[in-house]
Amino acid sequence: MRRGGWRYAARMLDHLKARNRAWAQRKVAVDAGFFRRLAAQQAPEYLWIGCSDSRVPANEIVDLDPGELFVHRNVANLAPPQDANYLSVLQFAVDVIKVKHIMVVGHYGCGGVAAAVDGQRRGLVDHWLHPIREVAHECRGELDAIADQRKRLDRLCELNVMRQVRNVASDVFVQDAWARGQTLCVHGWVYSLADGLVNDLNVTVCGPE
Ligand code: CO
């Protein structure tokens, strides 16, 4: 039964494998050297820190090819200074790849941001989302003044991005990069699911403050 199970498993997701083959063929049809060139080097200029939400596909939104964008995604696009996963990505991007720009990209209508403040208990994710509750608490005056709940949550999405930009900019890897004269800017964006456009929050930091 188990071997039968394995055989069956090998045929699963065939529709995705077929799409993958068609995609690779399309790429080569347009540009014969596409994969050869990509395999040779990874030198993206940008690090994208975004939400895991399936509606916010990093490369697609900024229309970049594989090899052009280094990507880290998690629930609610957080940059927690104690998270080894995020820190490893950040250090590799800054010290080894030497990206020139880091974009923290939130999105309006983020389920993670909403879940952080709806008062329901979900388990481990409540701990993960804790930094958002801190932002909501610190900015409660501004948030409470927004009557419409959807608009209030959208503002919290923006405030969360601003906080994460501060986290990234104050990280020792980034501070050390600036100290050695490396060119590096940290940006805060919020993506709109409604029209596919990115809203630059104009909180860009390009050096120690
Ligand atoms: Co989200």
Boltz pocket constraint, residues with backbone or C-beta under 6 A from the ligand:
constraints:
  - pocket:
      binder: B
      contacts: [[A, 51], [A, 52], [A, 53], [A, 75], [A, 76], [A, 77], [A, 107], [A, 109], [A, 110], [A, 111], [A, 112], [A, 113]]
      max_distance: 6.0
